[in-house]
C-alpha cells in the first residue's frame, strides 16, 4: 500500500541522514586525532629545542683538556641530534600543510 511505501521511503531517508551524520562524525574524530598527534609532536619538538637552547647558552668553555674534549663531544652529539630533529620538523611542517590543505577544522 501507499502508506507502507511512504513509511519505507521515510525510513530509508532517515537511515541515509543518519549514515551521513555518522560519516561526518568519523571525519571529525579523525581530524581530532590528527590534531592531537600534531600537538604531541610539536610539544616534543619544543621540549627538545628548549633543552638544546639551555646547552648552547651555557658559557662553560672547559677548564682542562678533558672537559674541552667532553664539550666537543657534546657539541658533535648536538649536531647529530639537530640533523635528526630537522627531519622531524620537516615532517611536522608537511603534516601541518596536509591539515591545512585537507580543510581541517582547526586550520
N, C-alpha and C positions, 0 to 999 in steps of 0.2 A: 504494500500500500504506500501511498504518498507520504503518510506520516512516518512510517518506518524508514523510508528512503531519506526523508528530511532529517530524522534523528541520526542516521548513519553519516550523512553528509556533515552535520554539525559536529558529531563525534570525531570524524576524520579531520575537520578543520581545527578543532581543539587540540587533537593529538599533534598535528603539524605545528601549531603555535607553540605547544609545549616542547617539542623537539627543537624548534628554533631557539627558544629561551635556553634550553639545555646546552645547545651548541655555543650560544653567546657566553654563557656562564663558564663553559670549559675553556674558551679562548681567554676569558678574563683571568681564570685561575692560572693558565699557562703564562700569561703576561705577569701576574703577580709573582710566580716562581722565578721568571727571568729577572724581574726587578730585584728580588731578594738575593739572587745569585750575583747580580751586578753590585748591589750594596756590599755584600760579603767580600767580593773580590777587591772593590775599591778601598774598603776598610783595611784589608790585608796590605794593600799597596801603600796606603797612608802610614800604617804602622811601621812597615819596612823603611819607608823614606825618613820617618822621624828618628828611627834607630840609627840610620846611616848619617843623618844630619848631626846627631849627637857625636858620632865618631869623628866626623870631619871638623866639627867645631873645636874639638879637643886640641889644646895648644901644645900638648906634650910632644917634644921632638926627640925624646930619648936622652938619657944621660950616660949611656955606655954602649959599647958595640952590640952587646946582646939585646938591649932594649931597642936600639935603632933597627937591628935586623928583625926583631919581633914586629915593630911598627911597619916595616917594609912588607913583611909577610901579611900583616893585617890589610895593608893597602892593596896588595895583589889579590887577596881574597875578596876585598870590596869590589875591585874591578870585575872579577868573575861574577860576583853576585849581581852587580849592576847590569852586566850583559844579559844574565838570565832574567832579571826584573824588566829589562827593556822589552823582552818578548811578551811578558805578562801584560805590560802597559799597552803594548801594541794590540794584543788580543782584547783588552778591555775597551780600547778605542773602537775596534771593529765591532765588538758586541754592542757598544753604545750606538754606533751608526746603524746597526741592524734594528735595534729597538726603535730608533727614530724613524727609519725608513719603513718599518713594519707597523707604523701608526700606533705605537704603544701608548696606552692611556697616560703614562707619566712622562712621556717625551715632550 
